[in-house]
């Protein structure tokens, strides 16, 4: 019985750490993706303003 409890604790800790790792890296990827999209939009706006596009 003690062995089963030890195995349960090992797996619980492993999955807890894996979850933190995945969440941290997922947010990091999302942040970079958001920055890239923001700068693409900013570039498109500046390009349209510099070529004389009429914003009606």
C-alpha positions as CSV (number, residue, x, y, z in Angstrom):
1,X,0.0,0.0,0.0
2,X,2.8,2.4,0.8
3,X,4.3,1.7,-2.7
4,X,1.1,2.7,-4.4
5,X,1.0,6.0,-2.4
6,X,4.6,6.8,-3.3
7,X,3.9,6.1,-7.0
8,X,0.8,8.3,-6.9
9,X,2.7,11.2,-5.4
10,X,5.5,10.8,-8.0
11,X,3.0,11.0,-10.8
12,X,1.0,13.8,-9.3
13,X,4.2,15.9,-8.9
14,X,5.3,15.1,-12.4
15,X,2.0,16.1,-14.0
16,X,1.9,19.2,-11.9
17,X,5.3,20.4,-13.1
18,X,4.4,19.4,-16.6
19,X,1.3,21.6,-16.5
20,X,3.3,24.6,-15.3
21,X,5.9,24.1,-18.0
22,X,3.2,23.8,-20.7
23,X,1.3,26.9,-19.5
24,X,4.5,29.0,-19.2
25,X,5.6,28.1,-22.7
26,X,2.1,28.4,-24.2
27,X,1.8,32.0,-22.9
28,X,5.3,32.8,-24.2
29,X,4.4,31.6,-27.7
30,X,1.1,33.5,-27.5
31,X,2.9,36.7,-26.5
32,X,5.3,36.5,-29.4
33,X,2.5,35.7,-31.8
34,X,0.6,38.8,-30.5
35,X,3.6,41.1,-30.9
36,X,4.1,39.9,-34.4
37,X,0.5,40.5,-35.4
38,X,0.6,43.9,-33.7
39,X,3.7,44.9,-35.7
40,X,2.2,43.6,-39.0
41,X,-0.9,45.7,-38.4
42,X,1.2,48.8,-37.5
43,X,3.3,48.3,-40.6
44,X,0.1,48.0,-42.8
45,X,-1.3,51.2,-41.2
46,X,1.9,53.2,-41.7
47,X,2.2,51.9,-45.3
48,X,-1.3,52.9,-46.1
49,X,-0.8,56.4,-44.6
50,X,2.4,56.9,-46.5
51,X,0.9,56.0,-49.9
52,X,-2.0,58.3,-49.5
53,X,-4.8,55.9,-48.9
54,X,-8.1,57.7,-48.1
55,X,-9.6,56.5,-44.9
56,X,-13.3,57.2,-45.5
